[in-house]
Amino acid sequence: MIVIEAKRKENDEIECKYEVGLECGHCGMEVDAEEYTSGTCSDCGESWNEKRHTAIYVTSIPMQGQSS
């Protein structure tokens, strides 16, 4: 699972936190870094025909400074 934290871009736009998970399209097992590099699933032996899941957190960057 790859996690990208929320951040404020230079144009003041906020990019929400999100997670990306990759799994083998043949057997459904999660793809690890070694399998990602090799292109072959170590669980079923097939090329891991990518299946991607993305989870988006609908929150903002915590406030800074004083609030009312």
N, CA, C, O and CB atoms as a CASP TS submission, in Angstrom:
PFRMAT TS
TARGET T0000
AUTHOR 0000-0000-0000
METHOD Language model
MODEL 1
PARENT N/A
ATOM      1  N   MET     1       0.846  -1.166   0.000  1.00  0.00           N
ATOM      2  CA  MET     1       0.000   0.000   0.000  1.00  0.00           C
ATOM      3  C   MET     1       0.892   1.229   0.000  1.00  0.00           C
ATOM      4  O   MET     1       1.806   1.341   0.817  1.00  0.00           O
ATOM      5  CB  MET     1      -0.963  -0.002   1.212  1.00  0.00           C
ATOM      6  N   ILE     2       0.633   2.130  -0.895  1.00  0.00           N
ATOM      7  CA  ILE     2       1.373   3.388  -0.994  1.00  0.00           C
ATOM      8  C   ILE     2       0.481   4.483  -0.410  1.00  0.00           C
ATOM      9  O   ILE     2      -0.674   4.613  -0.815  1.00  0.00           O
ATOM     10  CB  ILE     2       1.784   3.710  -2.493  1.00  0.00           C
ATOM     11  N   VAL     3       0.998   5.271   0.534  1.00  0.00           N
ATOM     12  CA  VAL     3       0.232   6.337   1.167  1.00  0.00           C
ATOM     13  C   VAL     3       0.850   7.679   0.799  1.00  0.00           C
ATOM     14  O   VAL     3       2.044   7.901   1.000  1.00  0.00           O
ATOM     15  CB  VAL     3       0.186   6.153   2.707  1.00  0.00           C
ATOM     16  N   ILE     4       0.024   8.573   0.259  1.00  0.00           N
ATOM     17  CA  ILE     4       0.452   9.926  -0.087  1.00  0.00           C
ATOM     18  C   ILE     4      -0.276  10.881   0.864  1.00  0.00           C
ATOM     19  O   ILE     4      -1.505  10.947   0.858  1.00  0.00           O
ATOM     20  CB  ILE     4       0.146  10.267  -1.610  1.00  0.00           C
ATOM     21  N   GLU     5       0.475  11.613   1.672  1.00  0.00           N
ATOM     22  CA  GLU     5      -0.118  12.517   2.662  1.00  0.00           C
ATOM     23  C   GLU     5      -0.678  13.778   1.997  1.00  0.00           C
ATOM     24  O   GLU     5      -0.239  14.165   0.914  1.00  0.00           O
ATOM     25  CB  GLU     5       0.926  12.902   3.725  1.00  0.00           C
ATOM     26  N   ALA     6      -1.652  14.413   2.656  1.00  0.00           N
ATOM     27  CA  ALA     6      -2.233  15.660   2.169  1.00  0.00           C
ATOM     28  C   ALA     6      -1.165  16.743   2.133  1.00  0.00           C
ATOM     29  O   ALA     6      -0.266  16.784   2.973  1.00  0.00           O
ATOM     30  CB  ALA     6      -3.422  16.098   3.054  1.00  0.00           C
ATOM     31  N   LYS     7      -1.284  17.616   1.144  1.00  0.00           N
ATOM     32  CA  LYS     7      -0.323  18.716   1.069  1.00  0.00           C
ATOM     33  C   LYS     7      -0.941  19.909   0.354  1.00  0.00           C
ATOM     34  O   LYS     7      -1.898  19.776  -0.409  1.00  0.00           O
ATOM     35  CB  LYS     7       0.962  18.268   0.348  1.00  0.00           C
ATOM     36  N   ARG     8      -0.376  21.063   0.618  1.00  0.00           N
ATOM     37  CA  ARG     8      -0.804  22.288  -0.053  1.00  0.00           C
ATOM     38  C   ARG     8       0.170  22.545  -1.193  1.00  0.00           C
ATOM     39  O   ARG     8       1.383  22.589  -0.986  1.00  0.00           O
ATOM     40  CB  ARG     8      -0.861  23.511   0.942  1.00  0.00           C
ATOM     41  N   LYS     9      -0.363  22.713  -2.395  1.00  0.00           N
ATOM     42  CA  LYS     9       0.474  22.965  -3.571  1.00  0.00           C
ATOM     43  C   LYS     9       0.849  24.442  -3.640  1.00  0.00           C
ATOM     44  O   LYS     9       0.320  25.262  -2.889  1.00  0.00           O
ATOM     45  CB  LYS     9      -0.254  22.533  -4.866  1.00  0.00           C
ATOM     46  N   GLU    10       1.761  24.771  -4.543  1.00  0.00           N
ATOM     47  CA  GLU    10       2.232  26.144  -4.687  1.00  0.00           C
ATOM     48  C   GLU    10       1.118  27.114  -5.054  1.00  0.00           C
ATOM     49  O   GLU    10       1.174  28.283  -4.672  1.00  0.00           O
ATOM     50  CB  GLU    10       3.314  26.206  -5.729  1.00  0.00           C
ATOM     51  N   ASN    11       0.104  26.653  -5.789  1.00  0.00           N
ATOM     52  CA  ASN    11      -1.001  27.527  -6.196  1.00  0.00           C
ATOM     53  C   ASN    11      -2.098  27.592  -5.123  1.00  0.00           C
ATOM     54  O   ASN    11      -3.210  28.047  -5.394  1.00  0.00           O
ATOM     55  CB  ASN    11      -1.598  27.037  -7.523  1.00  0.00           C
ATOM     56  N   ASP    12      -1.774  27.129  -3.891  1.00  0.00           N
ATOM     57  CA  ASP    12      -2.656  27.136  -2.728  1.00  0.00           C
ATOM     58  C   ASP    12      -3.762  26.075  -2.810  1.00  0.00           C
ATOM     59  O   ASP    12      -4.651  26.046  -1.958  1.00  0.00           O
ATOM     60  CB  ASP    12      -3.276  28.505  -2.573  1.00  0.00           C
ATOM     61  N   GLU    13      -3.717  25.222  -3.806  1.00  0.00           N
ATOM     62  CA  GLU    13      -4.656  24.118  -3.937  1.00  0.00           C
ATOM     63  C   GLU    13      -4.246  23.006  -2.965  1.00  0.00           C
ATOM     64  O   GLU    13      -3.054  22.779  -2.758  1.00  0.00           O
ATOM     65  CB  GLU    13      -4.701  23.592  -5.409  1.00  0.00           C
ATOM     66  N   ILE    14      -5.217  22.312  -2.368  1.00  0.00           N
ATOM     67  CA  ILE    14      -4.916  21.234  -1.429  1.00  0.00           C
ATOM     68  C   ILE    14      -5.134  19.885  -2.110  1.00  0.00           C
ATOM     69  O   ILE    14      -6.190  19.628  -2.687  1.00  0.00           O
ATOM     70  CB  ILE    14      -5.792  21.351  -0.155  1.00  0.00           C
ATOM     71  N   GLU    15      -4.120  19.035  -2.030  1.00  0.00           N
ATOM     72  CA  GLU    15      -4.223  17.669  -2.547  1.00  0.00           C
ATOM     73  C   GLU    15      -4.523  16.769  -1.355  1.00  0.00           C
ATOM     74  O   GLU    15      -3.725  16.698  -0.420  1.00  0.00           O
ATOM     75  CB  GLU    15      -2.900  17.217  -3.301  1.00  0.00           C
ATOM     76  N   CYS    16      -5.658  16.083  -1.375  1.00  0.00           N
ATOM     77  CA  CYS    16      -6.073  15.230  -0.259  1.00  0.00           C
ATOM     78  C   CYS    16      -5.143  14.030  -0.104  1.00  0.00           C
ATOM     79  O   CYS    16      -4.466  13.620  -1.047  1.00  0.00           O
ATOM     80  CB  CYS    16      -7.515  14.751  -0.462  1.00  0.00           C
ATOM     81  N   LYS    17      -5.127  13.479   1.105  1.00  0.00           N
ATOM     82  CA  LYS    17      -4.380  12.249   1.378  1.00  0.00           C
ATOM     83  C   LYS    17      -5.065  11.106   0.624  1.00  0.00           C
ATOM     84  O   LYS    17      -6.292  11.051   0.549  1.00  0.00           O
ATOM     85  CB  LYS    17      -4.308  11.950   2.930  1.00  0.00           C
ATOM     86  N   TYR    18      -4.258  10.190   0.064  1.00  0.00           N
ATOM     87  CA  TYR    18      -4.829   9.022  -0.584  1.00  0.00           C
ATOM     88  C   TYR    18      -3.891   7.827  -0.482  1.00  0.00           C
ATOM     89  O   TYR    18      -2.690   7.977  -0.258  1.00  0.00           O
ATOM     90  CB  TYR    18      -5.139   9.326  -2.043  1.00  0.00           C
ATOM     91  N   GLU    19      -4.462   6.639  -0.650  1.00  0.00           N
ATOM     92  CA  GLU    19      -3.710   5.384  -0.616  1.00  0.00           C
ATOM     93  C   GLU    19      -3.954   4.641  -1.921  1.00  0.00           C
ATOM     94  O   GLU    19      -5.062   4.654  -2.456  1.00  0.00           O
ATOM     95  CB  GLU    19      -4.119   4.505   0.613  1.00  0.00           C
ATOM     96  N   VAL    20      -2.920   4.000  -2.422  1.00  0.00           N
ATOM     97  CA  VAL    20      -3.040   3.194  -3.627  1.00  0.00           C
ATOM     98  C   VAL    20      -2.568   1.788  -3.308  1.00  0.00           C
ATOM     99  O   VAL    20      -1.463   1.597  -2.800  1.00  0.00           O
ATOM    100  CB  VAL    20      -2.227   3.805  -4.804  1.00  0.00           C
ATOM    101  N   GLY    21      -3.401   0.808  -3.605  1.00  0.00           N
ATOM    102  CA  GLY    21      -3.046  -0.591  -3.403  1.00  0.00           C
ATOM    103  C   GLY    21      -3.042  -1.314  -4.732  1.00  0.00           C
ATOM    104  O   GLY    21      -3.958  -1.142  -5.536  1.00  0.00           O
ATOM    105  N   LEU    22      -2.030  -2.117  -4.969  1.00  0.00           N
ATOM    106  CA  LEU    22      -1.942  -2.902  -6.202  1.00  0.00           C
ATOM    107  C   LEU    22      -2.102  -4.366  -5.871  1.00  0.00           C
ATOM    108  O   LEU    22      -1.561  -4.847  -4.876  1.00  0.00           O
ATOM    109  CB  LEU    22      -0.603  -2.654  -6.933  1.00  0.00           C
ATOM    110  N   GLU    23      -2.844  -5.079  -6.703  1.00  0.00           N
ATOM    111  CA  GLU    23      -2.951  -6.524  -6.519  1.00  0.00           C
ATOM    112  C   GLU    23      -2.889  -7.222  -7.862  1.00  0.00           C
ATOM    113  O   GLU    23      -3.138  -6.623  -8.908  1.00  0.00           O
ATOM    114  CB  GLU    23      -4.251  -6.890  -5.784  1.00  0.00           C
ATOM    115  N   CYS    24      -2.553  -8.494  -7.812  1.00  0.00           N
ATOM    116  CA  CYS    24      -2.455  -9.317  -9.008  1.00  0.00           C
ATOM    117  C   CYS    24      -3.857  -9.527  -9.578  1.00  0.00           C
ATOM    118  O   CYS    24      -4.777  -9.909  -8.854  1.00  0.00           O
ATOM    119  CB  CYS    24      -1.770 -10.681  -8.695  1.00  0.00           C
ATOM    120  N   GLY    25      -4.012  -9.278 -10.861  1.00  0.00           N
ATOM    121  CA  GLY    25      -5.302  -9.457 -11.514  1.00  0.00           C
ATOM    122  C   GLY    25      -5.699 -10.908 -11.673  1.00  0.00           C
ATOM    123  O   GLY    25      -6.863 -11.199 -11.951  1.00  0.00           O
ATOM    124  N   HIS    26      -4.746 -11.840 -11.500  1.00  0.00           N
ATOM    125  CA  HIS    26      -5.036 -13.267 -11.657  1.00  0.00           C
ATOM    126  C   HIS    26      -5.467 -13.908 -10.341  1.00  0.00           C
ATOM    127  O   HIS    26      -6.477 -14.611 -10.303  1.00  0.00           O
ATOM    128  CB  HIS    26      -3.814 -13.993 -12.206  1.00  0.00           C
ATOM    129  N   CYS    27      -4.708 -13.673  -9.250  1.00  0.00           N
ATOM    130  CA  CYS    27      -5.001 -14.368  -7.988  1.00  0.00           C
ATOM    131  C   CYS    27      -5.521 -13.446  -6.891  1.00  0.00           C
ATOM    132  O   CYS    27      -6.006 -13.931  -5.868  1.00  0.00           O
ATOM    133  CB  CYS    27      -3.762 -15.067  -7.497  1.00  0.00           C
ATOM    134  N   GLY    28      -5.434 -12.113  -7.077  1.00  0.00           N
ATOM    135  CA  GLY    28      -5.974 -11.174  -6.108  1.00  0.00           C
ATOM    136  C   GLY    28      -5.063 -10.854  -4.933  1.00  0.00           C
ATOM    137  O   GLY    28      -5.463 -10.105  -4.041  1.00  0.00           O
ATOM    138  N   MET    29      -3.851 -11.399  -4.906  1.00  0.00           N
ATOM    139  CA  MET    29      -2.931 -11.125  -3.802  1.00  0.00           C
ATOM    140  C   MET    29      -2.279  -9.755  -4.002  1.00  0.00           C
ATOM    141  O   MET    29      -2.076  -9.312  -5.132  1.00  0.00           O
ATOM    142  CB  MET    29      -1.849 -12.236  -3.697  1.00  0.00           C
ATOM    143  N   GLU    30      -1.950  -9.085  -2.876  1.00  0.00           N
ATOM    144  CA  GLU    30      -1.315  -7.775  -2.926  1.00  0.00           C
ATOM    145  C   GLU    30       0.076  -7.879  -3.543  1.00  0.00           C
ATOM    146  O   GLU    30       0.826  -8.811  -3.253  1.00  0.00           O
ATOM    147  CB  GLU    30      -1.233  -7.161  -1.521  1.00  0.00           C
ATOM    148  N   VAL    31       0.412  -6.917  -4.392  1.00  0.00           N
ATOM    149  CA  VAL    31       1.715  -6.885  -5.061  1.00  0.00           C
ATOM    150  C   VAL    31       2.707  -6.159  -4.166  1.00  0.00           C
ATOM    151  O   VAL    31       2.443  -5.038  -3.729  1.00  0.00           O
ATOM    152  CB  VAL    31       1.620  -6.193  -6.457  1.00  0.00           C
ATOM    153  N   ASP    32       3.851  -6.790  -3.887  1.00  0.00           N
ATOM    154  CA  ASP    32       4.874  -6.130  -3.075  1.00  0.00           C
ATOM    155  C   ASP    32       5.926  -5.490  -3.982  1.00  0.00           C
ATOM    156  O   ASP    32       5.846  -5.595  -5.206  1.00  0.00           O
ATOM    157  CB  ASP    32       5.539  -7.140  -2.099  1.00  0.00           C
ATOM    158  N   ALA    33       6.910  -4.829  -3.374  1.00  0.00           N
ATOM    159  CA  ALA    33       7.919  -4.087  -4.140  1.00  0.00           C
ATOM    160  C   ALA    33       8.709  -5.001  -5.080  1.00  0.00           C
ATOM    161  O   ALA    33       8.995  -4.622  -6.215  1.00  0.00           O
ATOM    162  CB  ALA    33       8.878  -3.371  -3.189  1.00  0.00           C
ATOM    163  N   GLU    34       9.059  -6.192  -4.616  1.00  0.00           N
ATOM    164  CA  GLU    34       9.831  -7.129  -5.444  1.00  0.00           C
ATOM    165  C   GLU    34       9.018  -7.578  -6.663  1.00  0.00           C
ATOM    166  O   GLU    34       9.543  -7.630  -7.775  1.00  0.00           O
ATOM    167  CB  GLU    34      10.260  -8.359  -4.609  1.00  0.00           C
ATOM    168  N   GLU    35       7.750  -7.900  -6.453  1.00  0.00           N
ATOM    169  CA  GLU    35       6.881  -8.310  -7.562  1.00  0.00           C
ATOM    170  C   GLU    35       6.649  -7.151  -8.522  1.00  0.00           C
ATOM    171  O   GLU    35       6.592  -7.345  -9.736  1.00  0.00           O
ATOM    172  CB  GLU    35       5.534  -8.834  -7.030  1.00  0.00           C
ATOM    173  N   TYR    36       6.516  -5.937  -7.970  1.00  0.00           N
ATOM    174  CA  TYR    36       6.307  -4.757  -8.799  1.00  0.00           C
ATOM    175  C   TYR    36       7.477  -4.582  -9.758  1.00  0.00           C
ATOM    176  O   TYR    36       7.286  -4.288 -10.938  1.00  0.00           O
ATOM    177  CB  TYR    36       6.131  -3.500  -7.926  1.00  0.00           C
ATOM    178  N   THR    37       8.681  -4.763  -9.245  1.00  0.00           N
ATOM    179  CA  THR    37       9.893  -4.602 -10.049  1.00  0.00           C
ATOM    180  C   THR    37      10.022  -5.707 -11.093  1.00  0.00           C
ATOM    181  O   THR    37      10.355  -5.436 -12.246  1.00  0.00           O
ATOM    182  CB  THR    37      11.128  -4.591  -9.148  1.00  0.00           C
ATOM    183  N   SER    38       9.757  -6.958 -10.691  1.00  0.00           N
ATOM    184  CA  SER    38       9.935  -8.090 -11.606  1.00  0.00           C
ATOM    185  C   SER    38       8.791  -8.242 -12.602  1.00  0.00           C
ATOM    186  O   SER    38       8.986  -8.750 -13.706  1.00  0.00           O
ATOM    187  CB  SER    38      10.080  -9.365 -10.817  1.00  0.00           C
ATOM    188  N   GLY    39       7.581  -7.794 -12.203  1.00  0.00           N
ATOM    189  CA  GLY    39       6.421  -7.942 -13.079  1.00  0.00           C
ATOM    190  C   GLY    39       5.758  -9.302 -12.975  1.00  0.00           C
ATOM    191  O   GLY    39       4.804  -9.580 -13.701  1.00  0.00           O
ATOM    192  N   THR    40       6.254 -10.166 -12.072  1.00  0.00           N
ATOM    193  CA  THR    40       5.714 -11.515 -11.912  1.00  0.00           C
ATOM    194  C   THR    40       5.211 -11.713 -10.489  1.00  0.00           C
ATOM    195  O   THR    40       5.910 -11.386  -9.530  1.00  0.00           O
ATOM    196  CB  THR    40       6.779 -12.575 -12.258  1.00  0.00           C
ATOM    197  N   CYS    41       3.998 -12.250 -10.346  1.00  0.00           N
ATOM    198  CA  CYS    41       3.421 -12.513  -9.032  1.00  0.00           C
ATOM    199  C   CYS    41       4.082 -13.746  -8.433  1.00  0.00           C
ATOM    200  O   CYS    41       4.126 -14.799  -9.069  1.00  0.00           O
ATOM    201  CB  CYS    41       1.884 -12.703  -9.126  1.00  0.00           C
ATOM    202  N   SER    42       4.600 -13.619  -7.201  1.00  0.00           N
ATOM    203  CA  SER    42       5.266 -14.763  -6.571  1.00  0.00           C
ATOM    204  C   SER    42       4.256 -15.770  -6.011  1.00  0.00           C
ATOM    205  O   SER    42       4.637 -16.884  -5.651  1.00  0.00           O
ATOM    206  CB  SER    42       6.193 -14.281  -5.452  1.00  0.00           C
ATOM    207  N   ASP    43       2.979 -15.396  -5.934  1.00  0.00           N
ATOM    208  CA  ASP    43       1.951 -16.310  -5.423  1.00  0.00           C
ATOM    209  C   ASP    43       1.430 -17.253  -6.503  1.00  0.00           C
ATOM    210  O   ASP    43       1.261 -18.445  -6.248  1.00  0.00           O
ATOM    211  CB  ASP    43       0.793 -15.516  -4.836  1.00  0.00           C
ATOM    212  N   CYS    44       1.171 -16.733  -7.715  1.00  0.00           N
ATOM    213  CA  CYS    44       0.604 -17.589  -8.764  1.00  0.00           C
ATOM    214  C   CYS    44       1.548 -17.797  -9.953  1.00  0.00           C
ATOM    215  O   CYS    44       1.283 -18.648 -10.802  1.00  0.00           O
ATOM    216  CB  CYS    44      -0.694 -16.993  -9.256  1.00  0.00           C
ATOM    217  N   GLY    45       2.649 -17.031 -10.027  1.00  0.00           N
ATOM    218  CA  GLY    45       3.629 -17.199 -11.099  1.00  0.00           C
ATOM    219  C   GLY    45       3.284 -16.478 -12.395  1.00  0.00           C
ATOM    220  O   GLY    45       4.075 -16.503 -13.338  1.00  0.00           O
ATOM    221  N   GLU    46       2.127 -15.839 -12.462  1.00  0.00           N
ATOM    222  CA  GLU    46       1.710 -15.103 -13.665  1.00  0.00           C
ATOM    223  C   GLU    46       2.245 -13.676 -13.608  1.00  0.00           C
ATOM    224  O   GLU    46       2.639 -13.193 -12.547  1.00  0.00           O
ATOM    225  CB  GLU    46       0.160 -15.095 -13.801  1.00  0.00           C
ATOM    226  N   SER    47       2.255 -12.998 -14.775  1.00  0.00           N
ATOM    227  CA  SER    47       2.559 -11.569 -14.735  1.00  0.00           C
ATOM    228  C   SER    47       1.369 -10.925 -14.034  1.00  0.00           C
ATOM    229  O   SER    47       0.223 -11.257 -14.337  1.00  0.00           O
ATOM    230  CB  SER    47       2.806 -10.953 -16.197  1.00  0.00           C
ATOM    231  N   TRP    48       1.622 -10.010 -13.103  1.00  0.00           N
ATOM    232  CA  TRP    48       0.575  -9.566 -12.191  1.00  0.00           C
ATOM    233  C   TRP    48      -0.414  -8.570 -12.764  1.00  0.00           C
ATOM    234  O   TRP    48      -0.858  -7.687 -12.030  1.00  0.00           O
ATOM    235  CB  TRP    48       1.192  -8.978 -11.011  1.00  0.00           C
ATOM    236  N   ASN    49      -0.774  -8.659 -14.000  1.00  0.00           N
ATOM    237  CA  ASN    49      -1.813  -7.856 -14.631  1.00  0.00           C
ATOM    238  C   ASN    49      -2.515  -6.935 -13.621  1.00  0.00           C
ATOM    239  O   ASN    49      -3.453  -7.347 -12.938  1.00  0.00           O
ATOM    240  CB  ASN    49      -2.834  -8.768 -15.307  1.00  0.00           C
ATOM    241  N   GLU    50      -2.053  -5.709 -13.541  1.00  0.00           N
ATOM    242  CA  GLU    50      -2.397  -4.767 -12.476  1.00  0.00           C
ATOM    243  C   GLU    50      -3.885  -4.563 -12.223  1.00  0.00           C
ATOM    244  O   GLU    50      -4.666  -4.345 -13.149  1.00  0.00           O
ATOM    245  CB  GLU    50      -1.801  -3.470 -12.784  1.00  0.00           C
ATOM    246  N   LYS    51      -4.258  -4.639 -10.955  1.00  0.00           N
ATOM    247  CA  LYS    51      -5.577  -4.265 -10.472  1.00  0.00           C
ATOM    248  C   LYS    51      -5.309  -3.255  -9.359  1.00  0.00           C
ATOM    249  O   LYS    51      -4.640  -3.580  -8.379  1.00  0.00           O
ATOM    250  CB  LYS    51      -6.428  -5.530  -9.964  1.00  0.00           C
ATOM    251  N   ARG    52      -5.821  -2.041  -9.499  1.00  0.00           N
ATOM    252  CA  ARG    52      -5.482  -0.941  -8.599  1.00  0.00           C
ATOM    253  C   ARG    52      -6.701  -0.493  -7.808  1.00  0.00           C
ATOM    254  O   ARG    52      -7.804  -0.385  -8.343  1.00  0.00           O
ATOM    255  CB  ARG    52      -4.903   0.237  -9.384  1.00  0.00           C
ATOM    256  N   HIS    53      -6.479  -0.236  -6.525  1.00  0.00           N
ATOM    257  CA  HIS    53      -7.519   0.299  -5.648  1.00  0.00           C
ATOM    258  C   HIS    53      -7.004   1.609  -5.072  1.00  0.00           C
ATOM    259  O   HIS    53      -5.857   1.694  -4.634  1.00  0.00           O
ATOM    260  CB  HIS    53      -7.899  -0.717  -4.508  1.00  0.00           C
ATOM    261  N   THR    54      -7.853   2.628  -5.072  1.00  0.00           N
ATOM    262  CA  THR    54      -7.456   3.918  -4.525  1.00  0.00           C
ATOM    263  C   THR    54      -8.461   4.349  -3.461  1.00  0.00           C
ATOM    264  O   THR    54      -9.670   4.337  -3.694  1.00  0.00           O
ATOM    265  CB  THR    54      -7.351   4.985  -5.645  1.00  0.00           C
ATOM    266  N   ALA    55      -7.951   4.727  -2.296  1.00  0.00           N
ATOM    267  CA  ALA    55      -8.787   5.246  -1.207  1.00  0.00           C
ATOM    268  C   ALA    55      -8.409   6.701  -1.003  1.00  0.00           C
ATOM    269  O   ALA    55      -7.238   7.023  -0.803  1.00  0.00           O
ATOM    270  CB  ALA    55      -8.605   4.414   0.123  1.00  0.00           C
ATOM    271  N   ILE    56      -9.409   7.586  -1.053  1.00  0.00           N
ATOM    272  CA  ILE    56      -9.171   9.021  -0.902  1.00  0.00           C
ATOM    273  C   ILE    56      -9.756   9.470   0.424  1.00  0.00           C
ATOM    274  O   ILE    56     -10.915   9.185   0.728  1.00  0.00           O
ATOM    275  CB  ILE    56      -9.789   9.828  -2.084  1.00  0.00           C
ATOM    276  N   TYR    57      -8.954  10.172   1.214  1.00  0.00           N
ATOM    277  CA  TYR    57      -9.396  10.727   2.489  1.00  0.00           C
ATOM    278  C   TYR    57      -9.960  12.114   2.221  1.00  0.00           C
ATOM    279  O   TYR    57      -9.267  12.973   1.676  1.00  0.00           O
ATOM    280  CB  TYR    57      -8.226  10.780   3.534  1.00  0.00           C
ATOM    281  N   VAL    58     -11.197  12.334   2.596  1.00  0.00           N
ATOM    282  CA  VAL    58     -11.828  13.633   2.348  1.00  0.00           C
ATOM    283  C   VAL    58     -11.698  14.472   3.619  1.00  0.00           C
ATOM    284  O   VAL    58     -12.656  14.684   4.363  1.00  0.00           O
ATOM    285  CB  VAL    58     -13.340  13.469   1.926  1.00  0.00           C
ATOM    286  N   THR    59     -10.486  14.930   3.825  1.00  0.00           N
ATOM    287  CA  THR    59     -10.158  15.796   4.958  1.00  0.00           C
ATOM    288  C   THR    59      -9.229  16.887   4.448  1.00  0.00           C
ATOM    289  O   THR    59      -8.752  16.835   3.314  1.00  0.00           O
ATOM    290  CB  THR    59      -9.497  14.987   6.137  1.00  0.00           C
ATOM    291  N   SER    60      -8.985  17.851   5.280  1.00  0.00           N
ATOM    292  CA  SER    60      -8.075  18.917   4.860  1.00  0.00           C
ATOM    293  C   SER    60      -6.814  18.872   5.701  1.00  0.00           C
ATOM    294  O   SER    60      -6.703  18.096   6.651  1.00  0.00           O
ATOM    295  CB  SER    60      -8.751  20.300   4.973  1.00  0.00           C
ATOM    296  N   ILE    61      -5.884  19.705   5.340  1.00  0.00           N
ATOM    297  CA  ILE    61      -4.661  19.853   6.116  1.00  0.00           C
ATOM    298  C   ILE    61      -5.036  20.535   7.435  1.00  0.00           C
ATOM    299  O   ILE    61      -5.810  21.491   7.419  1.00  0.00           O
ATOM    300  CB  ILE    61      -3.569  20.677   5.326  1.00  0.00           C
ATOM    301  N   PRO    62      -4.512  20.074   8.573  1.00  0.00           N
ATOM    302  CA  PRO    62      -4.856  20.694   9.866  1.00  0.00           C
ATOM    303  C   PRO    62      -4.599  22.193   9.873  1.00  0.00           C
ATOM    304  O   PRO    62      -3.634  22.675   9.281  1.00  0.00           O
ATOM    305  CB  PRO    62      -4.063  20.040  10.988  1.00  0.00           C
ATOM    306  N   MET    63      -5.482  22.926  10.556  1.00  0.00           N
ATOM    307  CA  MET    63      -5.343  24.383  10.636  1.00  0.00           C
ATOM    308  C   MET    63      -4.058  24.761  11.346  1.00  0.00           C
ATOM    309  O   MET    63      -3.602  24.071  12.258  1.00  0.00           O
ATOM    310  CB  MET    63      -6.544  25.004  11.356  1.00  0.00           C
ATOM    311  N   GLN    64      -3.493  25.855  10.914  1.00  0.00           N
ATOM    312  CA  GLN    64      -2.311  26.391  11.563  1.00  0.00           C
ATOM    313  C   GLN    64      -2.645  27.751  12.146  1.00  0.00           C
ATOM    314  O   GLN    64      -3.441  28.499  11.577  1.00  0.00           O
ATOM    315  CB  GLN    64      -1.126  26.488  10.575  1.00  0.00           C
ATOM    316  N   GLY    65      -2.054  28.065  13.253  1.00  0.00           N
ATOM    317  CA  GLY    65      -2.324  29.363  13.864  1.00  0.00           C
ATOM    318  C   GLY    65      -3.522  29.319  14.768  1.00  0.00           C
ATOM    319  O   GLY    65      -3.908  28.252  15.247  1.00  0.00           O
ATOM    320  N   GLN    66      -4.119  30.471  15.009  1.00  0.00           N
ATOM    321  CA  GLN    66      -5.216  30.614  15.954  1.00  0.00           C
ATOM    322  C   GLN    66      -6.563  30.426  15.271  1.00  0.00           C
ATOM    323  O   GLN    66      -6.766  30.888  14.149  1.00  0.00           O
ATOM    324  CB  GLN    66      -5.157  31.973  16.628  1.00  0.00           C
ATOM    325  N   SER    67      -7.482  29.748  15.951  1.00  0.00           N
ATOM    326  CA  SER    67      -8.852  29.614  15.430  1.00  0.00           C
ATOM    327  C   SER    67      -9.814  30.179  16.454  1.00  0.00           C
ATOM    328  O   SER    67      -9.446  30.372  17.613  1.00  0.00           O
ATOM    329  CB  SER    67      -9.201  28.122  15.107  1.00  0.00           C
ATOM    330  N   SER    68     -11.031  30.443  16.046  1.00  0.00           N
ATOM    331  CA  SER    68     -11.996  31.035  16.981  1.00  0.00           C
ATOM    332  C   SER    68     -12.806  30.008  17.719  1.00  0.00           C
ATOM    333  O   SER    68     -13.656  30.362  18.536  1.00  0.00           O
ATOM    334  CB  SER    68     -12.921  31.952  16.256  1.00  0.00           C
TER
END
